[in-house]
Amino acid sequence: MDKIKQMVDVNTIIGDPITTPDGTTVIPISKVSYGFASGGTDLPTKSPKETFGGVGGAGISIQPIGFLVIGNGNVKLLQLSTAENTVNNIVNMVPEMVDKVSGIFSSSKTKKEEEANQ
């Protein structure tokens, strides 16, 4: 357990920020999964010897899932893999749609202000 605790800390999930020369900050994000298993049995025998059989094991998986990119006043999540089901696709599209809709409203508001000033 101690070795796994050493491997999996906050820097494993949210990596160290990387700053590019133009001031953009990139933060890697990973998914960490781990599991444990064990089992054993007492084998029936006619001899008085103890015949216990046991086994145990553990596994860990670290999978990079994306990068958080911060630059020019914007924050974006760049995913390495795309979601394969419809619900996840819709959830992933929400931030982009909000940006587009707010862009439409701000451009139409700017046009109205320009027309009013003329």
N, C-alpha and C positions, 0 to 999 in steps of 0.2 A: 504494500500500500504506500509506503514512504517513497518508493521510486516513482510510482504513478503520480503522487502528489508533486514531486519535483518536476515531472515532465509536463503536467497540466496545470498551468497557472493562467492568470489573466492575460499575460503576454502571448500565450499560445492561441487564445481565442481572438483577442484584439491585439494585433501585432504592433510593433514599434512604428510610429509615424515616420514616413520618408518624405523629406521636403526637396522638391525639384528646384533648379536654378531660377525658374520664373515665379517661385513662391507657392506653387500648388503643393498641397499636402496629400499624400496617399497613405491610407491606413488599411493593411490587409486584415481580412476577417475570415476565421476558420470555424468549422464545426468539429467538436471533439465528442467521440462516442467511446464508451468502454463497457466491458462486461466481465462477469466472473462466473465460473461454473465449478462445481465439485460433485463428487459422488463416491459411493463406497458400498461394499457388500460384505457380509460374513458368509463364507462358503461353507456349506454343510459337509463335514467329513467324519470318518469314524475314528480318526486319531485325535488325541487330546491337544495337539498343537493348535495355536490360534491361527486361523487362516482368513485374515481380513485383507480385502483388496480395495484400494482407494486411489482416487485421482483428483487433481484440481488444476485449474488453469485460469488465465486472465488474458484479455486482449484489449488493445486500444487502437483507435483509428482517428487520424487527424486529416480532415478534408478541407482544403481551401474553398470558400464559397463566393468570395467577391472582394471588392476594394471600395472603401469609402474615399471619394475624391473631393477635396475641399479646395476651391480656388475661385478667384474673381467674385467673391460674395455668393457663390453657389455651392451646394452640397449635393453630390450624386452618388448613388450606389451602383457600381458596375458589377453585375453578377457574372460568375464564370460559367454557370450552367443555368439553363432556362427551366422554369417549372413546366411540368408536363400535363397538369390538369387545369381545367377551365377556371376554377376558383382562384388558384394561385396566379394564373395569367391575368385575371381581372384585378386582383390586389396589386400585382406588380405594375399594371398600367395606370393606376390611380394618380401617382405623383406626376407622370408625364401629361395626363389629361388635365390636371389642375393647372399646370404651367401653361398649356395651350389655351385653356379657357380664360385664364387671367390675362394672357397676352392678347387675346381677342378683345376683351373688355377694355384693357388699357389702351389699345390702339384705336378703338372706336371713340373712347373718351378724349384722346388726344386730337383726333380729327374734329370732333365737335367743338373743342376749345379753340382750335385753329380757325374754324369757320366762324365762331362767335367773335374772334378778335379781328376778323377781316371786315 
